[in-house]
Amino acid sequence: METKDARRSPVWLLSTWGASRLVLLLFVLKVLVFPGPDVTSDVSVIYRGWSDVLRTGTFPLADVTWQYPPAAALPIVSPGLLPFLEYATAFFVLVCVTDAAVLALLWHAGRGPGRSPRGAWVWVVGVPLLGPTVYARYDVMVTAVAVAALLAAGRHPRVAGGLAALGALLKVWPAMVLLGMRGRAPWLAAVLSGAGLTALFAVSMPGAFAFLTFQRERGVEVESLGSLVFHVARHFGWEGGVLLNYGSMEFLGPHVGTVGTVSMALSGVAFGWLVLWRLLAARSGGPGFSAHTAADAAFVAVLMFTVTSRVISPQYLVWLIGVGAVCRCFRESRMRVPVTLVLVASLVTLLEFPLLFGDVVTSTPLGITLLAVRNVLLVAATLVGARALWRDTVRPGRPGGAGEPGGLSRAASADTPASAP
């Protein structure tokens, strides 16, 4: 029976992936019409315009909506690899190919003792929950790099570090996959690779770091956790409003700066907690680091910085789905409940964008409710995940947990992707 199920599982997995991705492609290619605003205009208008500028050898310095690190130029110009297709069509095809590559990585990672195919299933089921938006942004490509880095960490730590650096230069957040990786090798590789790539972009293309200024001047996006304050305040006479600002719908008006500052302060608190966790887990006399720790730590870190951000765009959820899928490749991962909460939050996200985004922008009771439910699910996932990570790795006891009873043996296996440095 076990052998039969092992043979049948890839068939069902691939069939589900193929059917769901065909539907996504039909939506973004507009063969089928998805309700709500057109989510493909970012690719057909904005990305294409950026691509035209990037091909001249400079970054889009005059466009404040360019808010990405320099390596983001790579996915933006990537449709040029398929010159026989129109720009948007080529982009969607490349995203689909990347999606398939992530599935292959997760399926391979889920095989063997202590591993599970549930990680691949999380990816197959989770991505389409976000609707066509997921294929109309370059976040699947970024997530693929982060997933590859986490899965390479055990046997190829330097490769993992290099991939983390590349991911950080694509969209910053993949740097967090380093948090739970074992030893100095991935960190050193990340620093050297990141410095080399940064220098290359800095000397070869003007304006590589203009995005830092544009990010600093952003407001509070209407889907963020902090935005709930203003959604409710609008019903009690708040004098601000919603405007298209820096490429997204943001609240502008009295006290927006204060909420933005609080959000950044919470991100600082999250960073402090993660640093404390890393130090205590490395010195703990408890279980210490295990094969699943790198993925679990990365998942919690991305959750923390997502919920405390001034912006929670729908495509951010694909980051969580990808890293959560890596967690579920390990049977001992403690992230089962948080990953499930993220999947439910992804479905609610589809309802609030694009289906009922008008209700969110105008702060109707329905819009506020949907947004509150989605954000509460993400906050719950963050708290549950952080508690599980702490309990799994930090225990009172003598320093040097790696050599203590209950800790990770000094002769840790080569495929363990996380341990104390």
Phi and psi in degrees as a GROMACS rama.xvg file:
@    title "Ramachandran Plot"
@    xaxis  label "Phi"
@    yaxis  label "Psi"
@TYPE xy
-61.2258  -42.7667  GLU-2
-65.2525  -41.108  THR-3
-62.677  -42.9339  LYS-4
-64.9221  -37.1709  ASP-5
-64.5086  -35.3271  ALA-6
-74.0607  -36.2589  ARG-7
-76.1796  -33.864  ARG-8
-55.4517  -47.4644  SER-9
-62.3126  -31.7405  PRO-10
-64.7391  -49.0174  VAL-11
-65.0519  -38.7334  TRP-12
-62.1395  -50.206  LEU-13
-67.559  -35.7816  LEU-14
-65.4639  -43.3279  SER-15
-66.1591  -42.783  THR-16
-61.2998  -48.2334  TRP-17
-60.8052  -44.2045  GLY-18
-66.2749  -45.7837  ALA-19
-67.9712  -37.9107  SER-20
-74.4346  -30.1433  ARG-21
-61.7822  -43.0873  LEU-22
-63.0766  -43.2001  VAL-23
-60.2193  -43.3682  LEU-24
-64.0117  -39.6872  LEU-25
-63.0461  -34.2898  LEU-26
-71.47  -48.3835  PHE-27
-70.7449  -26.4852  VAL-28
-84.1344  -2.04411  LEU-29
66.4994  24.7008  LYS-30
-71.2756  -37.8709  VAL-31
-112.548  148.449  LEU-32
-104.455  121.17  VAL-33
-91.1875  134.69  PHE-34
-61.1899  153.51  PRO-35
97.8293  -174.033  GLY-36
-64.2866  155.933  PRO-37
-71.6625  112.648  ASP-38
-85.5379  -7.69686  VAL-39
-88.2051  -6.58859  THR-40
-66.0649  -26.4928  SER-41
-58.4774  -38.2773  ASP-42
-79.1263  -51.8151  VAL-43
-69.9606  -24.9925  SER-44
-111.594  -60.7146  VAL-45
-71.311  -54.5346  ILE-46
-60.1355  -41.9594  TYR-47
-63.2154  -40.305  ARG-48
-63.7882  -43.2865  GLY-49
-60.8368  -41.7747  TRP-50
-59.0693  -41.6472  SER-51
-61.4189  -40.6948  ASP-52
-69.7207  -45.5797  VAL-53
-59.6256  -33.7063  LEU-54
-68.3789  -14.7347  ARG-55
-84.9219  -5.33388  THR-56
96.4331  15.8699  GLY-57
-140.504  162.655  THR-58
-86.0721  161.254  PHE-59
-73.8251  74.2594  PRO-60
-64.7723  -27.3184  LEU-61
-87.5197  -1.1556  ALA-62
-112.179  110.062  ASP-63
-70.4005  -12.8637  VAL-64
-77.9127  -9.58724  THR-65
-78.5159  100.866  TRP-66
-127.591  37.7822  GLN-67
-124.418  152.106  TYR-68
-61.948  165.208  PRO-69
-61.2098  -33.7421  PRO-70
-68.4666  -11.3403  ALA-71
-59.6271  -19.3436  ALA-72
-59.9871  -29.5407  ALA-73
-64.2977  -53.5406  LEU-74
-66.2453  -28.2812  PRO-75
-67.9757  -37.9887  ILE-76
-92.7142  -3.93216  VAL-77
-59.0607  -30.0108  SER-78
-57.4082  -17.2769  PRO-79
-64.1716  -15.8186  GLY-80
-68.5592  -19.0536  LEU-81
-121.196  69.2746  LEU-82
-64.9733  -15.4816  PRO-83
-81.9319  -2.75153  PHE-84
-115.565  151.544  LEU-85
-63.0248  151.943  GLU-86
-50.8835  -54.6049  TYR-87
-62.9267  -42.9774  ALA-88
-61.4527  -43.7708  THR-89
-61.7424  -40.4025  ALA-90
-61.9572  -47.0975  PHE-91
-62.1757  -38.6079  PHE-92
-64.9194  -43.0871  VAL-93
-65.9657  -36.9991  LEU-94
-63.1776  -41.6827  VAL-95
-63.5616  -41.4963  CYS-96
-62.9008  -42.0123  VAL-97
-63.6286  -40.4647  THR-98
-55.8414  -46.3405  ASP-99
-63.6743  -37.0854  ALA-100
-64.9163  -40.2338  ALA-101
-62.2266  -43.6061  VAL-102
-58.6275  -43.6881  LEU-103
-62.0352  -42.2264  ALA-104
-62.0499  -44.7869  LEU-105
-68.9995  -39.0496  LEU-106
-63.6616  -43.9013  TRP-107
-63.9162  -41.4218  HIS-108
-67.5043  -24.926  ALA-109
-84.5626  2.35175  GLY-110
-98.5065  144.05  ARG-111
108.99  171.89  GLY-112
-59.1019  135.389  PRO-113
76.0049  3.37573  GLY-114
-109.498  167.165  ARG-115
-145.431  142.779  SER-116
-75.8355  -2.67853  PRO-117
-63.1381  -28.0702  ARG-118
-61.569  -44.894  GLY-119
-62.5283  -38.8004  ALA-120
-66.5635  -36.1453  TRP-121
-58.8225  -42.4607  VAL-122
-67.3111  -46.5177  TRP-123
-61.3878  -42.7539  VAL-124
-82.6365  -37.1627  VAL-125
-71.3167  -42.236  GLY-126
-58.283  -49.5081  VAL-127
-68.1405  -14.7141  PRO-128
-63.177  -21.1564  LEU-129
-88.3409  -3.26469  LEU-130
73.1926  -166.296  GLY-131
-64.975  -17.5653  PRO-132
-55.4941  -34.4265  THR-133
-65.4276  -27.6878  VAL-134
-92.3443  -7.68043  TYR-135
-104.922  20.938  ALA-136
-140.732  164.935  ARG-137
-92.9014  13.0231  TYR-138
-68.5266  -27.1148  ASP-139
-62.3908  -38.2401  VAL-140
-65.4976  -42.1532  MET-141
-65.0773  -44.1543  VAL-142
-61.7796  -35.7492  THR-143
-59.9168  -40.4971  ALA-144
-66.1266  -42.3302  VAL-145
-65.1222  -42.5486  ALA-146
-61.6829  -45.2874  VAL-147
-61.6257  -39.2204  ALA-148
-63.1294  -45.9727  ALA-149
-63.2585  -41.14  LEU-150
-75.0609  -20.7967  LEU-151
-87.0061  -13.2776  ALA-152
-59.0556  -36.5475  ALA-153
-67.3276  -54.861  GLY-154
-94.7504  -22.8231  ARG-155
-133.703  69.5388  HIS-156
-61.5574  -34.3194  PRO-157
-69.9321  -38.5339  ARG-158
-62.6292  -41.7395  VAL-159
-60.2831  -43.6101  ALA-160
-63.5735  -41.4677  GLY-161
-63.8257  -40.8838  GLY-162
-66.2356  -38.8658  LEU-163
-61.7298  -40.2331  ALA-164
-64.9406  -43.8795  ALA-165
-60.9707  -44.3298  LEU-166
-60.5908  -40.8409  GLY-167
-63.5511  -33.5036  ALA-168
-82.0815  -7.21077  LEU-169
-88.1934  -44.0235  LEU-170
-160.366  31.4438  LYS-171
66.3344  -57.3489  VAL-172
-58.3119  -30.0148  TRP-173
-60.8805  -13.839  PRO-174
-58.678  -25.5423  ALA-175
-71.0559  -13.7533  MET-176
-69.6934  -14.6427  VAL-177
-72.5714  -20.0435  LEU-178
-52.0308  -44.1905  LEU-179
-104.855  13.1799  GLY-180
-78.45  146.78  MET-181
-81.0259  137.782  ARG-182
77.1753  179.669  GLY-183
-87.885  -20.5415  ARG-184
-55.5737  -49.7557  ALA-185
-66.1585  -34.5212  PRO-186
-67.508  -45.0748  TRP-187
-64.1761  -42.264  LEU-188
-63.1397  -38.4456  ALA-189
-64.8099  -43.2613  ALA-190
-63.9023  -47.8237  VAL-191
-66.2169  -44.1589  LEU-192
-65.6159  -43.5449  SER-193
-62.9619  -42.1966  GLY-194
-65.1698  -41.9976  ALA-195
-63.8248  -46.5635  GLY-196
-66.1629  -39.6154  LEU-197
-62.0195  -45.4343  THR-198
-62.5581  -39.7179  ALA-199
-60.9419  -46.8664  LEU-200
-67.4972  -38.6062  PHE-201
-63.1567  -38.7907  ALA-202
-88.2586  -18.3253  VAL-203
-100.066  -24.3029  SER-204
-138.827  121.558  MET-205
-63.1395  144.822  PRO-206
81.118  24.9134  GLY-207
-63.4141  -25.2837  ALA-208
-120.642  22.0822  PHE-209
-64.8554  -23.8344  ALA-210
-60.732  -25.5432  PHE-211
-63.6642  -40.3819  LEU-212
-67.8648  -44.3124  THR-213
-62.7329  -39.7585  PHE-214
-65.7863  -40.646  GLN-215
-62.659  -28.8164  ARG-216
-94.4709  9.41437  GLU-217
-71.4771  156.889  ARG-218
-94.2431  -146.131  GLY-219
-109.086  112.001  VAL-220
-68.4359  147.005  GLU-221
-68.0205  -11.2882  VAL-222
-104.168  -0.88507  GLU-223
-75.5443  166.878  SER-224
-62.3742  -43.6165  LEU-225
-65.0674  -24.991  GLY-226
-65.1585  -22.2609  SER-227
-58.756  -30.2173  LEU-228
-58.9369  -45.1901  VAL-229
-80.3861  -31.0587  PHE-230
-57.9487  -44.0186  HIS-231
-73.7913  -40.975  VAL-232
-62.3761  -28.5871  ALA-233
-60.5564  -28.5486  ARG-234
-81.6773  -2.71175  HIS-235
-125.572  27.4886  PHE-236
90.453  12.5008  GLY-237
-60.25  138.527  TRP-238
-91.1551  -1.78261  GLU-239
-82.6666  -170.573  GLY-240
-159.516  -173.994  GLY-241
-112.085  130.4  VAL-242
-137.472  155.559  LEU-243
-73.962  112.781  LEU-244
-137.951  124.491  ASN-245
53.5986  37.1121  TYR-246
87.2346  2.65763  GLY-247
-144.236  163.536  SER-248
-79.7481  116.549  MET-249
-128.36  152.248  GLU-250
-78.9811  132.902  PHE-251
-130.716  136.622  LEU-252
145.973  -166.865  GLY-253
-56.7418  136.099  PRO-254
72.0374  1.4019  HIS-255
-64.0075  -39.5826  VAL-256
-60.9669  -37.5055  GLY-257
-64.8408  -45.2941  THR-258
-64.8828  -38.5419  VAL-259
-62.0239  -40.7711  GLY-260
-64.4183  -41.4977  THR-261
-62.2649  -40.1728  VAL-262
-60.803  -44.8257  SER-263
-66.3887  -35.3327  MET-264
-64.6098  -39.5659  ALA-265
-65.192  -36.4643  LEU-266
-62.6882  -37.6677  SER-267
-64.0357  -40.9697  GLY-268
-63.0201  -42.8036  VAL-269
-60.422  -42.8665  ALA-270
-61.9244  -42.4589  PHE-271
-61.8446  -41.4577  GLY-272
-62.4471  -42.0618  TRP-273
-65.6488  -39.4635  LEU-274
-64.8413  -44.3377  VAL-275
-60.7576  -44.0494  LEU-276
-58.0979  -46.6479  TRP-277
-60.6141  -44.7853  ARG-278
-65.4476  -45.4546  LEU-279
-71.9034  -38.4193  LEU-280
-64.7911  -36.208  ALA-281
-69.8615  -27.4262  ALA-282
-103.528  -4.50309  ARG-283
-68.218  150.68  SER-284
-88.9847  8.49098  GLY-285
-90.9257  -152.824  GLY-286
-61.0852  -26.0585  PRO-287
66.9428  -148.231  GLY-288
-94.2746  140.333  PHE-289
-128.176  -176.525  SER-290
-60.1866  -30.4506  ALA-291
-92.2899  -5.15608  HIS-292
-64.4844  -39.8087  THR-293
-58.8834  -45.4701  ALA-294
-67.9291  -44.0229  ALA-295
-60.5482  -44.737  ASP-296
-64.8419  -41.9194  ALA-297
-63.0619  -41.0721  ALA-298
-62.4126  -46.2203  PHE-299
-64.1445  -41.584  VAL-300
-62.5745  -45.6998  ALA-301
-65.1788  -39.1153  VAL-302
-58.3718  -47.5878  LEU-303
-60.0004  -45.4205  MET-304
-77.7733  -19.7975  PHE-305
-73.0872  -48.9847  THR-306
-71.3441  -24.9324  VAL-307
-93.4634  -1.37181  THR-308
-73.0657  154.285  SER-309
-73.9016  -10.6437  ARG-310
-133.65  129.379  VAL-311
-128.542  82.8337  ILE-312
-74.5357  153.554  SER-313
-54.7496  -36.7725  PRO-314
-68.3053  -14.9749  GLN-315
-62.1589  -27.4163  TYR-316
-65.278  -26.1626  LEU-317
-68.0258  -27.7796  VAL-318
-60.2275  -48.1824  TRP-319
-67.0212  -37.3787  LEU-320
-63.8224  -43.4205  ILE-321
-64.8663  -49.6588  GLY-322
-69.178  -36.8664  VAL-323
-63.1905  -35.3779  GLY-324
-63.8001  -38.5714  ALA-325
-63.132  -42.1469  VAL-326
-55.0127  -44.8275  CYS-327
-76.6139  -4.54978  ARG-328
-71.4194  -17.6044  CYS-329
-106.175  124.668  PHE-330
-62.9206  -28.1223  ARG-331
-90.3955  1.61655  GLU-332
-57.8981  140.427  SER-333
-93.6685  11.6332  ARG-334
-100.332  19.2787  MET-335
-58.0551  -51.8027  ARG-336
-66.8749  -49.4459  VAL-337
-57.065  -39.9021  PRO-338
-64.479  -39.9767  VAL-339
-62.834  -41.8002  THR-340
-62.2976  -37.6621  LEU-341
-65.6117  -39.7417  VAL-342
-62.9913  -41.5801  LEU-343
-65.4584  -41.3539  VAL-344
-62.0425  -32.7879  ALA-345
-65.5735  -40.6157  SER-346
-64.6898  -41.6655  LEU-347
-65.3447  -35.5274  VAL-348
-59.7033  -40.2174  THR-349
-60.7813  -35.3593  LEU-350
-68.7696  -41.417  LEU-351
-81.3683  -24.1306  GLU-352
-150.186  123.673  PHE-353
-97.3176  -6.04579  PRO-354
-56.048  -48.4048  LEU-355
-123.052  34.6242  LEU-356
-64.5226  -30.4514  PHE-357
-59.2791  -38.1814  GLY-358
-67.7195  -34.8225  ASP-359
-68.0151  -47.0724  VAL-360
-62.9439  -36.7807  VAL-361
-92.4921  3.94986  THR-362
57.4082  43.1056  SER-363
-72.6534  161.073  THR-364
-54.4131  -38.0842  PRO-365
-65.7175  -45.3073  LEU-366
-61.9183  -44.5176  GLY-367
-63.0184  -41.5175  ILE-368
-62.8356  -47.2765  THR-369
-59.9713  -45.0323  LEU-370
-65.527  -41.1212  LEU-371
-63.8596  -42.1846  ALA-372
-63.1551  -46.1772  VAL-373
-59.8323  -47.6994  ARG-374
-69.949  -34.6668  ASN-375
-64.8653  -38.9195  VAL-376
-61.3283  -40.9069  LEU-377
-69.1293  -39.7861  LEU-378
-64.0071  -43.7426  VAL-379
-60.8542  -42.7945  ALA-380
-60.8863  -39.4897  ALA-381
-64.5113  -48.0148  THR-382
-66.2597  -44.9535  LEU-383
-64.2132  -42.8792  VAL-384
-64.746  -43.4825  GLY-385
-63.0361  -42.3787  ALA-386
-63.8166  -43.4451  ARG-387
-64.7658  -41.3586  ALA-388
-63.512  -43.7212  LEU-389
-63.0629  -47.2109  TRP-390
-68.0534  -28.5794  ARG-391
-77.7731  -24.6611  ASP-392
-123.191  -22.5293  THR-393
-113.239  121.839  VAL-394
-138.1  146.356  ARG-395
-64.1726  143.183  PRO-396
159.681  -170.357  GLY-397
-76.6574  151.654  ARG-398
-61.608  159.96  PRO-399
82.9843  41.8938  GLY-400
-57.1015  -23.1867  GLY-401
-64.6004  -23.6348  ALA-402
-109.749  4.41371  GLY-403
-95.7281  162.304  GLU-404
-57.5361  134.916  PRO-405
87.0679  -12.2949  GLY-406
-91.096  -175.344  GLY-407
-85.7034  128.408  LEU-408
-59.6846  148.693  SER-409
-62.8443  -22.703  ARG-410
-93.9704  51.3921  ALA-411
-62.2902  147.222  ALA-412
-67.8262  155.086  SER-413
-67.7768  -20.002  ALA-414
-97.6232  15.9449  ASP-415
-84.7578  115.259  THR-416
-84.6964  3.17353  PRO-417
-150.286  136.053  ALA-418
-165.38  176.206  SER-419
-69.3145  147.923  ALA-420
